[in-house]
């Protein structure tokens, strides 16, 4: 009878460990660029704030985190000057999150650091394998996003 417990790590663990490597490298680049007050949880904010702002609840939804987690991250980033909240012109009861000039300055540094990580991974494997990994992950994510609630 074959062993039902594989000796290989589950995919979720591998993804988490790779993410940790990625996050450490991006974090080091952000610190070197003078953004040492950004924490890993803040990575859920920067990529998802459009120029016309976004409500915290929508930001939480697109980042796939709880509203409470997102509200904490936004509050922390607001205190250190990366985001600001302003009244929503379409809903007086709501507020929208906007990146400040300092918040906008984070994006190119984080993007360059992320590309450097991918280039390093391509050196460790191959550019084709990294491209295939990206394609696979995009397909799985799209399929998961298409599933009903």
N, C-alpha and C positions, 0 to 999 in steps of 0.2 A: 504494500500500500504506500503510495507516495506521501511524503511529508507535506501536510497542509499548511505549515508555517514556513514561509520562505525565509531563507537566510539573507536575502537582499532587503535593503531598507525600502519602506513604502515610499511611493512617489511624493506624498505630502512632506515627508521628512526631508527628502532630497531638495524639494523646492524651497523649504524653509531655510535649510543650510546654505543654499545658493543665494537666497535673498539676504541672509545675514552677511555673507561676503560682499555682495553688491552694496548693501547699506553701509557697511564699514568703509568701503572705498569712497563712496559718495560723501559720507559724513566727513572723512578726512579732507577731501577737496573743499567742502564747504567751510570747514574750520580754517584751512589755509587761506581761503579767500576772505576771511573776516566775518563769517557767518557762524561762529561757534555757539551761538545761543539757539540754534535750530536743533531739535531733537528728532529721532526717527519717526515718532508719531506725527510730526508735522508734514511728513512726506505725503500724507493723505490730503493735504490742503493745496499746495502750490500747483500741481498739474491740473486741477479741476476748477479753478476760479477764472471764469471768463471776464473779459474787459468790462462787460456791463453788470458784473457782480452776480451773486448767487445767494439764495437763502441757505441758512445752515442746514435745514432739513433736506433740501435738494443736494447740497454738498455731501452730506452724509450718505444719501442714496447712491450718488454716482461713485463715491469712494468706497462704497460697500462696508461702511462702519456704522455703529450706532449713532443716533443723534447726540447722545450724551458725550460720547468719545469725541465727536466732531466739535461740539460746543466747547469742550475743554481745550482742544487744540487751537480753535479760533481765538478763544479768550487769551491763551498764552501768547499766541502770535500777535495779537492786538497790543498786549502789554509791552512787547519788545519792538513794536513798530513795523511789522511786516504786513499786517492787514488792518483795515478799518471797517467798521460797520456804519452804514448810512441807511436812512429811511428808504424803504422800497417805494418808488413813485407809483406803483400799481396797487399797493396795499399798505395803507397808512399804519396798520398794526404790525407789519413785518419789517425786518431789517435785512439788508443785503450785505454780503461780505465782498470787499474789494481789496486787491493787492495795492499796497503803497508803492512808491518808487523803490524803496528798499526791498519790498517783496518781489517786484518785477526783476530786480537785479539778481535774485537767487536763481531764477529759471535757467539762464544760460550757463551758469556754473554747474548746476545740478545736471543739466543736459549733457554738457561736455564730459562731466565725470562719468555719467552713465554710459556714454559712447566709449570712453576709455576702458571701462570694465568690459564691455562687449568685445572690444578689440583685443584685450588681454585674453579673454576666453577663446577668441578665434585663433590666437597664437597657440593656446594650449590644445586646441582641437583642430578646427579648420573653419574658415569663413562659411563654407557650405553647411557645416553642421550647426553653427550658430544660427544661420538663416533658417535652416530646417526646424530648429528648436523654436524660433520665433513664430514661424508659420504654424507649427503644431499648437503652440500655446494660444495663439490668436484664434485658431479654429475651435479649440476646446472652450475658450472663454465666450466666443460668439454663440456657440451651441448652448452653453449654460445660460447665457443671457436671454436666449430665445425661449427657454422653458417657461411654462406658466408658473406664476407666483409661488 
